[in-house]
């Protein structure tokens, strides 16, 4: 069944959708921001219910964030054991984490079934949560409710990139098999891009079950704005060109490549500053600071840590060029991130590694520029090209804004969900 305009306009029937999430706002991540935008923009077409995992937050009342209610589970006996790092370390080593998780939250899962029976949702939509996926697949079958599993990443490959797992190890393969077992029970599978869809097909998922719903951005909330002068003054930055990285600071992001490029740039252009913004691994951040010091650029680089989501557009406003220097590893080749779209929405020049997942979003001379992955010299050359040519910088920024408005605004993307829901009902 195709997309029905009457379904959108008249809304005679608004389905109840249960969204089952790992985490949510107020914690800032690509996952939580995507989830919030989905919920916010689906409200026009659906009755939505958002429920986070019991191990995330336990409280008796829901959180109201921008008129979206996030329901939390009631406190569970044994919860403090679950969050004890010493116990978790032992459990991980023994490879019984899933069993431990299910044992601790056994009563919670009974409550989940009661909740679903009471509210009678029309569709159960699990967002990249193997925990929920495992149980919802059983509940959905018993209650005859359509079940969607949304794949937003491949956790085993992320763990390889972060040095937690080895590719091909028993734990690596088990994580993949466990997710695949859930996916095969779903009525529909959603993923973010063509590289991810191709990977799922290679793992044995029926291609006809997979629908791509890419990341999006709220182009009404994020839009070009004049540089916030008071913020530049606060950061003690005057007339310098400002480069920036905004996002999670993890080893897979390749920020050391950006630091090495900054050192090359400083040999040619003196008035350049680099801002590194976002939460991250303190050990990795300290390593980056040591690299900056060794490269003698530490006076021209500021590590600002996380900033409130309500202020993020102020930081974008003072940047001239944004860089995403991801490393050439499997997870980065497959998974399309959210951040590039935010940069485009703000009308900024975007430079990214020429990885398959990033190339799906960034079209040279239209929405940004590519540089050779892990090549600091090529990155430096591309950055300097824009620094010395402000007219081209402005043109590409405006083009990127138009591109994201036409292709990746949540106002348009959300209709892909509505079309899928309608077909399942």
C-alpha positions as CSV (number, residue, x, y, z in Angstrom):
1,X,0.0,0.0,0.0
2,X,1.4,3.4,-0.9
3,X,1.4,6.6,1.1
4,X,-2.2,7.8,1.5
5,X,-2.6,11.7,1.6
6,X,-6.0,11.3,3.3
7,X,-4.2,9.5,6.1
8,X,-2.0,12.5,6.6
9,X,-4.5,15.3,6.1
10,X,-7.7,14.1,7.6
11,X,-6.3,11.9,10.4
12,X,-9.5,10.0,10.8
13,X,-7.5,7.2,12.3
14,X,-4.5,7.9,14.5
15,X,-2.7,4.7,15.4
16,X,-1.1,4.2,18.8
17,X,2.6,3.6,18.5
18,X,4.8,2.3,21.3
19,X,8.3,3.4,20.9
20,X,10.8,1.4,22.9
21,X,14.1,3.1,23.4
22,X,17.5,2.4,24.9
23,X,18.0,6.0,26.2
24,X,16.6,9.4,25.7
25,X,16.9,13.1,26.3
26,X,18.0,14.8,28.6
27,X,21.2,12.7,27.7
28,X,22.6,14.1,24.5
29,X,23.5,11.7,21.7
30,X,22.7,11.1,18.1
31,X,20.4,8.3,19.3
32,X,18.4,10.5,21.7
33,X,18.2,13.4,19.3
34,X,16.9,11.2,16.5
35,X,14.4,9.6,18.9
36,X,13.1,12.9,20.1
37,X,12.6,14.2,16.6
38,X,10.7,11.1,15.6
39,X,8.4,11.4,18.5
40,X,7.9,15.2,18.1
41,X,7.0,15.0,14.4
42,X,4.9,11.8,14.6
43,X,2.5,13.5,17.1
44,X,0.6,15.1,14.2
45,X,-0.2,11.6,12.8
46,X,-0.1,9.2,15.7
47,X,-0.7,8.7,19.4
48,X,2.8,8.1,20.7
49,X,4.2,6.4,23.8
50,X,7.9,6.4,24.6
51,X,9.4,4.0,27.1
52,X,13.1,3.7,27.9
53,X,14.9,0.7,29.1
54,X,14.7,-0.2,32.8
55,X,18.4,-0.1,33.2
56,X,18.5,3.6,32.0
57,X,16.3,5.5,34.4
58,X,14.0,4.1,37.1
59,X,11.3,6.5,38.5
60,X,7.6,6.5,39.2
61,X,6.7,9.5,37.0
62,X,7.4,10.2,33.3
63,X,9.7,13.0,32.2
64,X,8.1,15.8,30.1
65,X,10.6,17.1,27.5
66,X,9.1,19.6,25.0
67,X,5.6,18.1,25.6
68,X,6.9,14.6,24.9
69,X,6.3,12.1,27.8
70,X,9.1,9.6,28.3
71,X,7.9,6.8,30.6
72,X,10.3,5.2,32.9
73,X,10.1,1.9,34.7
74,X,9.4,1.6,38.4
75,X,12.4,0.8,40.7
76,X,13.4,-2.8,40.5
77,X,14.9,-5.0,43.2
78,X,18.5,-5.7,42.3
79,X,18.9,-2.6,40.1
80,X,21.8,-1.3,42.2
81,X,23.6,-4.6,41.5
82,X,23.2,-4.0,37.8
83,X,24.9,-0.6,37.8
84,X,27.7,-1.8,40.1
85,X,30.8,-1.6,37.8
86,X,32.6,-4.4,39.6
87,X,29.7,-6.8,39.3
88,X,29.2,-5.9,35.6
89,X,32.9,-6.5,34.9
90,X,32.6,-10.1,36.4
91,X,29.3,-10.7,34.5
92,X,30.8,-9.5,31.2
93,X,33.8,-11.7,31.7
94,X,31.6,-14.7,32.3
95,X,29.6,-13.9,29.2
96,X,26.3,-14.1,31.0
97,X,25.2,-10.5,30.7
98,X,21.9,-11.2,28.8
99,X,21.0,-13.8,31.4
100,X,21.9,-11.4,34.3
101,X,19.9,-8.6,32.6
102,X,16.8,-10.7,32.2
103,X,17.0,-12.0,35.8
104,X,17.3,-8.6,37.3
105,X,14.4,-7.2,35.2
106,X,12.1,-10.2,35.2
107,X,9.3,-8.3,37.1
108,X,9.8,-5.3,34.9
109,X,9.1,-7.3,31.8
110,X,5.9,-8.6,33.3
111,X,5.0,-5.0,33.8
112,X,5.8,-4.2,30.2
113,X,3.4,-6.9,29.0
114,X,0.7,-5.6,31.3
115,X,1.3,-2.0,29.9
116,X,0.9,-3.2,26.3
117,X,-2.2,-5.2,27.1
118,X,-3.7,-2.2,28.9
119,X,-2.9,0.5,26.2
120,X,-3.5,-1.8,23.2
121,X,-1.0,-0.2,20.8
122,X,-1.4,-0.7,17.1
123,X,2.3,-1.1,16.5
124,X,5.4,-1.9,18.6
125,X,8.4,0.0,17.4
126,X,11.8,-1.0,18.9
127,X,14.7,1.3,18.3
128,X,18.0,-0.6,18.1
129,X,17.4,-2.2,21.5
130,X,18.2,-5.9,21.6
131,X,16.9,-6.1,25.2
132,X,13.4,-4.8,24.1
133,X,13.6,-6.6,20.8
134,X,14.0,-10.0,22.4
135,X,10.9,-9.6,24.6
136,X,8.7,-7.5,22.3
137,X,9.1,-10.1,19.5
138,X,7.4,-12.6,21.9
139,X,4.8,-10.2,23.1
140,X,3.9,-9.0,19.6
141,X,3.4,-12.6,18.4
142,X,1.2,-13.5,21.3
143,X,-0.9,-10.4,21.1
144,X,-0.8,-10.2,17.3
145,X,0.6,-6.7,17.1
146,X,2.9,-5.6,14.3
147,X,6.5,-5.3,15.4
148,X,9.1,-3.0,13.8
149,X,12.8,-3.3,14.6
150,X,14.9,-0.2,13.7
151,X,18.6,-0.8,13.2
152,X,20.5,2.4,14.0
153,X,24.0,0.8,14.3
154,X,26.0,-2.3,14.7
155,X,27.1,-2.4,18.4
156,X,29.6,-5.2,17.9
157,X,31.4,-3.1,15.3
158,X,31.3,0.0,17.5
159,X,32.9,-2.1,20.2
160,X,35.6,-3.2,17.9
161,X,36.4,0.4,17.0
162,X,36.5,1.3,20.7
163,X,38.8,-1.6,21.5
164,X,36.2,-3.5,23.6
165,X,35.8,-6.5,21.3
166,X,37.8,-8.2,18.5
167,X,36.2,-8.7,15.1
168,X,35.2,-12.4,14.7
169,X,35.4,-13.2,18.4
170,X,32.8,-15.3,20.1
171,X,31.2,-12.3,21.8
172,X,31.3,-10.3,18.5
173,X,29.5,-13.1,16.6
174,X,27.0,-13.7,19.4
175,X,25.9,-10.1,19.4
176,X,25.4,-10.2,15.7
177,X,23.5,-13.5,15.8
178,X,21.3,-12.3,18.7
179,X,20.2,-9.2,16.8
180,X,19.6,-11.1,13.6
181,X,17.4,-13.6,15.5
182,X,15.2,-10.6,16.6
183,X,15.2,-9.0,13.2
184,X,13.9,-12.1,11.4
185,X,10.9,-12.1,13.7
186,X,10.0,-8.4,12.9
187,X,7.3,-7.5,10.5
188,X,9.4,-4.7,9.1
189,X,13.0,-3.5,9.6
190,X,14.1,0.1,9.4
191,X,17.7,1.3,8.9
192,X,19.5,4.6,8.2
193,X,21.2,4.2,4.9
194,X,22.1,2.1,1.8
195,X,25.4,0.8,3.3
196,X,23.5,-0.4,6.3
197,X,20.8,-2.0,4.2
198,X,23.4,-3.8,2.1
199,X,25.0,-5.1,5.3
200,X,21.7,-6.4,6.7
201,X,21.0,-8.2,3.4
202,X,24.4,-9.8,3.5
203,X,23.6,-11.1,6.9
204,X,20.4,-12.9,5.6
205,X,17.7,-10.3,6.2
206,X,14.9,-10.3,3.5
207,X,15.5,-7.1,1.4
208,X,11.8,-6.7,1.0
209,X,11.4,-6.2,4.8
210,X,13.9,-3.4,4.9
211,X,12.9,0.3,4.6
212,X,15.4,3.1,4.8
213,X,14.5,6.1,7.0
214,X,17.6,8.3,7.1
215,X,18.6,10.7,9.8
216,X,17.0,14.1,9.6
217,X,17.1,17.5,11.1
218,X,14.5,20.0,12.2
219,X,15.2,22.8,9.8
220,X,12.9,25.1,11.6
221,X,14.9,24.8,14.8
222,X,18.4,24.7,13.3
223,X,18.9,27.4,10.7
224,X,21.7,29.8,9.7
225,X,22.2,32.7,12.2
226,X,24.7,35.5,12.7
227,X,27.8,34.7,14.8
228,X,27.1,35.1,18.5
229,X,29.8,37.8,19.3
230,X,29.4,37.4,23.1
231,X,30.3,33.7,22.8
232,X,33.4,34.5,20.8
233,X,34.4,37.1,23.5
234,X,33.8,34.5,26.2
235,X,36.1,32.1,24.4
236,X,38.7,34.9,23.8
237,X,38.5,34.6,20.1
238,X,38.7,37.7,17.9
239,X,39.2,37.7,14.2
240,X,40.4,34.2,13.7
241,X,38.8,31.7,11.3
242,X,37.2,29.1,13.5
243,X,37.3,25.4,12.7
244,X,35.1,23.0,14.7
245,X,34.3,19.4,15.6
246,X,31.0,18.9,17.4
247,X,30.0,15.4,18.5
248,X,31.0,12.5,20.8
249,X,34.7,12.4,21.4
250,X,35.6,8.7,20.8
251,X,38.5,6.9,19.3
252,X,36.5,6.0,16.2
253,X,36.1,9.7,15.4
254,X,39.7,10.3,14.4
255,X,40.1,13.7,16.0
256,X,43.9,13.2,16.0
257,X,43.7,13.5,12.2
258,X,42.2,16.9,12.6
259,X,44.8,18.0,15.1
260,X,47.6,17.0,12.7
261,X,45.8,18.9,9.9
262,X,45.6,22.0,12.2
263,X,49.4,21.8,12.7
264,X,49.9,21.9,8.9
265,X,47.5,24.8,8.5
266,X,49.2,26.9,11.2
267,X,52.4,26.8,9.2
268,X,50.6,28.8,6.4
269,X,47.8,30.7,8.2
270,X,48.2,32.1,11.6
271,X,44.7,33.4,12.5
272,X,43.0,30.0,12.8
273,X,41.4,28.5,15.9
274,X,40.0,25.0,16.5
275,X,37.1,24.1,18.9
276,X,36.5,20.5,20.0
277,X,33.0,20.3,21.5
278,X,31.2,17.3,23.0
279,X,31.2,14.6,25.7
280,X,33.7,11.8,25.5
281,X,36.2,9.3,26.8
282,X,38.4,11.2,29.3
283,X,41.4,9.0,28.5
284,X,41.1,9.7,24.8
285,X,40.6,13.4,25.4
286,X,43.7,13.6,27.5
287,X,45.7,11.8,24.7
288,X,44.4,14.4,22.3
289,X,45.5,17.2,24.5
290,X,49.0,15.6,24.7
291,X,49.1,15.4,20.9
292,X,48.1,19.1,20.6
293,X,50.9,20.0,22.9
294,X,53.5,17.9,21.0
295,X,52.3,19.6,17.8
296,X,52.7,23.0,19.5
297,X,49.1,24.0,18.6
298,X,47.7,23.7,22.2
299,X,47.3,27.5,22.4
300,X,45.0,27.4,19.3
301,X,42.8,24.5,20.3
302,X,40.1,24.5,23.0
303,X,38.4,21.4,24.3
304,X,35.0,22.7,25.6
305,X,33.3,19.4,26.6
306,X,29.6,19.0,26.3
307,X,27.3,22.0,25.9
308,X,23.5,22.2,26.4
309,X,21.5,21.2,23.4
310,X,19.6,24.5,23.6
311,X,22.9,26.3,23.0
312,X,24.4,24.2,20.3
313,X,23.2,26.5,17.5
314,X,25.2,29.4,19.2
315,X,28.4,27.3,18.8
316,X,27.6,26.4,15.2
317,X,27.0,30.1,14.5
318,X,30.6,31.1,15.2
319,X,32.2,28.2,13.2
320,X,33.4,28.8,9.7
321,X,34.1,25.1,8.8
322,X,33.0,21.9,10.5
323,X,35.0,18.7,10.2
324,X,34.1,15.0,10.8
325,X,37.4,13.1,10.4
326,X,36.1,9.6,11.1
327,X,38.6,6.7,10.8
328,X,38.5,4.0,8.1
329,X,37.0,1.3,10.2
330,X,34.0,-1.0,9.6
331,X,31.4,0.8,11.8
332,X,32.2,4.2,10.2
333,X,32.0,2.6,6.7
334,X,28.5,1.4,7.5
335,X,26.7,3.8,9.8
336,X,25.4,7.2,8.7
337,X,25.7,9.8,11.6
338,X,23.4,12.6,12.4
339,X,25.9,15.5,12.9
340,X,26.6,16.2,9.2
341,X,22.9,17.2,8.7
342,X,23.0,19.6,11.6
343,X,26.1,21.3,10.1
344,X,24.3,21.6,6.7
345,X,21.1,23.0,8.4
346,X,23.2,25.7,10.0
347,X,24.6,26.7,6.5
348,X,28.2,25.8,7.3
349,X,30.9,24.2,5.2
350,X,31.3,20.5,6.1
351,X,34.4,18.4,5.5
352,X,34.1,14.6,6.0
353,X,36.2,11.5,5.5
354,X,35.4,9.9,2.1
355,X,33.7,6.8,3.7
356,X,30.7,5.1,2.1
357,X,28.3,6.0,4.9
358,X,29.3,9.6,4.8
359,X,29.3,9.8,1.0
360,X,25.6,9.0,1.2
361,X,25.0,12.4,2.9
362,X,27.8,14.6,1.6
363,X,27.8,15.5,-2.1
364,X,30.9,17.4,-3.2
365,X,30.3,21.0,-4.3
366,X,26.6,20.7,-3.2
367,X,26.3,19.7,0.5
368,X,30.0,19.7,1.6
369,X,33.4,18.4,0.7
370,X,35.2,15.0,1.0
371,X,38.8,14.4,2.0
372,X,40.9,11.3,1.8
373,X,40.2,9.3,5.0
374,X,43.0,9.5,7.6
375,X,45.0,11.9,5.4
376,X,45.8,15.0,7.4
377,X,47.6,16.7,4.5
378,X,44.6,16.4,2.2
379,X,42.3,17.6,5.0
380,X,44.6,20.6,5.6
381,X,44.6,21.4,1.9
382,X,40.8,21.3,1.7
383,X,40.4,23.5,4.8
384,X,42.9,26.1,3.5
385,X,41.1,26.2,0.2
386,X,38.0,27.5,2.0
387,X,39.8,29.7,4.5
388,X,41.3,31.7,1.6
389,X,38.1,31.8,-0.4
390,X,35.3,33.2,1.8
391,X,33.0,33.6,-1.2
392,X,33.1,29.8,-2.0
393,X,32.6,29.1,1.7
394,X,29.4,31.2,1.8
395,X,28.2,29.6,-1.5
396,X,28.7,26.1,-0.3
397,X,27.1,26.8,3.1
398,X,24.0,28.1,1.4
399,X,23.9,25.2,-1.0
400,X,24.2,22.7,1.9
401,X,21.3,24.4,3.7
402,X,19.1,24.1,0.6
403,X,20.2,20.5,0.1
404,X,19.2,19.5,3.6
405,X,15.9,21.3,3.4
406,X,15.0,19.4,0.2
407,X,16.2,16.0,1.3
408,X,16.6,15.6,5.1
409,X,14.1,17.8,7.0
410,X,12.1,15.8,9.6
411,X,8.9,17.3,8.2
412,X,9.4,15.2,5.1
413,X,11.2,12.2,6.4
414,X,8.6,11.5,9.1
415,X,6.1,10.6,6.3
416,X,8.2,7.5,5.5
417,X,7.3,6.2,9.0
418,X,3.6,7.0,8.5
419,X,3.6,5.2,5.1
420,X,5.2,2.1,6.8
421,X,2.7,2.1,9.7
422,X,-0.2,2.4,7.3
423,X,1.0,-0.6,5.3
424,X,1.4,-2.7,8.4
425,X,-2.2,-1.8,9.5
